[in-house]
Every structure is written in structure tokens, then in C-alpha cells.
Amino acid sequence: MGTNKKVLVVDDEKELGGLVLNYLDLYGYVCKSAESGNQAIKILEEYHPDYVITDVRMPDGGGIELLTHIRSVQNLNDTRVILMSGYTDYSEDEVKKMGAHCLIDKPIDMQTLLKLLKE
């Protein structure tokens, strides 16, 4: 069932990030994790994922800042960014205009996430 697609999961909630990582690993995704947007930026210097799944609100660099960074880096242009949030001031249309693939609600429905990754 392997896809070999690379995913970076960014969430300051370690348990949720770990849950997403473990779930995607079962379906053959190659995953790394970060606990903040700034930590993710450092990882992206050498790791070029197909997808970044990131929380919108985090201390030390949130998902919007991370999305802006990803869209400014030439070799990350093809990376799909999925933003997740329990509450955000941004609408799905706004984040799409910023370059995100979509905005999903927390708690995450894993089947929906898997479907998004297969699109």
C-alpha cells in the first residue's frame, strides 16, 4: 500500500502530530514532524516533502507564516500545504489565495485527510 510520498506534519500538540504521523505511516507515506513553523523551516532546508500538514496557530511560527515561506522558496513550489485549525480567523478561500491546498478542521478526520492526500 506504499506511496513513497513525503509528508511533513507540523503541530505543537505532540499527541496529535504523532497520531497523524502514525496513521500516514500505515498507508506508506514517508513522514517527518516538527513542533513549530520555525522548526519546520529548518527541516525544509533539506527535506522537500510532497505535502506539509500544519496547524495554523502555534507558538514560534504558525502555519500561515510557514505557508508564506514555502511559497517563497523555488524548490518547494509543488509542495501542497494543508492547514488545520480548531479555530482560525482565515476562511478557506483566503488560505487558498495564499497558496494553501485547503483548510481542515481539528480534530482531524483521518479518512478525509487521506482522501486529500490522494487527490
C-alpha positions as CSV (number, residue, x, y, z in Angstrom):
1,M,0.0,0.0,0.0
2,G,3.1,2.3,-0.1
3,T,3.0,5.6,-1.8
4,N,6.5,6.8,-1.0
5,K,5.1,10.4,-0.9
6,K,6.9,12.6,1.7
7,V,4.9,14.5,4.3
8,L,5.9,17.0,6.9
9,V,3.5,17.2,9.8
10,V,3.8,20.4,11.9
11,D,1.8,20.7,15.1
12,D,2.7,22.0,18.6
13,E,0.4,19.3,20.0
14,K,2.8,16.3,20.1
15,E,0.0,13.8,20.6
16,L,-2.0,15.0,17.5
17,G,1.1,15.2,15.4
18,G,2.1,11.7,16.4
19,L,-1.3,10.4,15.7
20,V,-1.3,11.8,12.1
21,L,2.3,10.6,11.6
22,N,1.4,7.0,12.7
23,Y,-1.7,6.9,10.6
24,L,0.0,8.1,7.4
25,D,2.9,5.7,8.0
26,L,0.4,2.8,7.9
27,Y,-0.5,4.0,4.4
28,G,3.1,4.1,3.1
29,Y,3.8,7.8,3.5
30,V,7.3,8.8,4.5
31,C,6.8,11.3,7.3
32,K,8.8,13.8,9.4
33,S,7.5,16.1,12.1
34,A,8.1,19.5,13.6
35,E,6.6,21.3,16.6
36,S,6.6,24.8,15.2
37,G,6.7,26.7,11.9
38,N,10.3,27.8,12.6
39,Q,11.4,24.3,13.3
40,A,9.7,23.2,10.1
41,I,11.5,25.9,8.0
42,K,14.8,24.4,9.2
43,I,13.7,20.9,8.2
44,L,12.6,22.1,4.8
45,E,16.2,23.2,4.0
46,E,17.0,19.6,3.3
47,Y,13.7,17.8,3.3
48,H,11.4,18.5,0.3
49,P,8.1,17.0,1.0
50,D,5.2,16.5,-1.3
51,Y,2.8,17.6,1.4
52,V,3.0,19.8,4.5
53,I,0.2,19.4,7.0
54,T,0.4,22.2,9.5
55,D,-1.6,23.7,12.4
56,V,-2.5,27.4,11.8
57,R,-1.9,28.5,15.4
58,M,1.4,27.6,17.1
59,P,4.0,29.4,19.2
60,D,7.3,30.0,17.4
61,G,5.9,30.3,13.9
62,G,2.4,29.4,12.9
63,G,1.0,27.8,9.8
64,I,0.4,31.0,7.8
65,E,4.0,32.1,8.2
66,L,5.1,28.6,7.2
67,L,2.9,28.7,4.1
68,T,4.3,32.1,3.1
69,H,7.8,30.7,3.5
70,I,7.0,27.6,1.4
71,R,5.5,29.7,-1.4
72,S,8.6,31.9,-1.5
73,V,11.1,29.0,-2.0
74,Q,11.6,28.0,-5.6
75,N,12.1,24.2,-5.0
76,L,9.0,24.0,-2.7
77,N,6.5,25.3,-5.3
78,D,5.0,21.9,-5.9
79,T,4.5,21.2,-2.2
80,R,0.9,21.0,-1.2
81,V,0.1,22.7,2.1
82,I,-2.9,21.6,4.1
83,L,-3.7,23.9,7.0
84,M,-5.6,22.6,10.0
85,S,-7.2,24.5,12.8
86,G,-9.8,24.2,15.6
87,Y,-10.3,28.0,15.2
88,T,-8.8,30.5,12.8
89,D,-9.6,34.0,11.6
90,Y,-9.0,32.8,8.0
91,S,-11.6,31.3,5.6
92,E,-10.8,28.5,3.2
93,D,-11.0,31.0,0.3
94,E,-8.4,33.2,2.0
95,V,-5.9,30.4,2.6
96,K,-6.3,29.1,-0.9
97,K,-5.5,32.6,-2.3
98,M,-2.3,32.5,-0.1
99,G,-1.4,29.2,-1.8
100,A,-2.7,26.5,0.5
101,H,-4.4,23.4,-0.8
102,C,-7.1,23.6,1.8
103,L,-8.1,24.3,5.4
104,I,-9.4,21.4,7.5
105,D,-11.0,21.4,11.0
106,K,-9.5,19.9,14.1
107,P,-10.0,17.3,15.4
108,I,-8.9,15.8,12.1
109,D,-11.0,13.2,10.4
110,M,-8.2,10.8,9.2
111,Q,-10.2,9.4,6.3
112,T,-10.8,13.0,5.0
113,L,-7.0,13.7,5.4
114,L,-6.1,10.5,3.5
115,K,-8.5,11.5,0.7
116,L,-7.0,14.9,0.4
117,L,-3.5,13.4,0.1
118,K,-4.7,11.1,-2.7
119,E,-6.2,13.9,-4.8
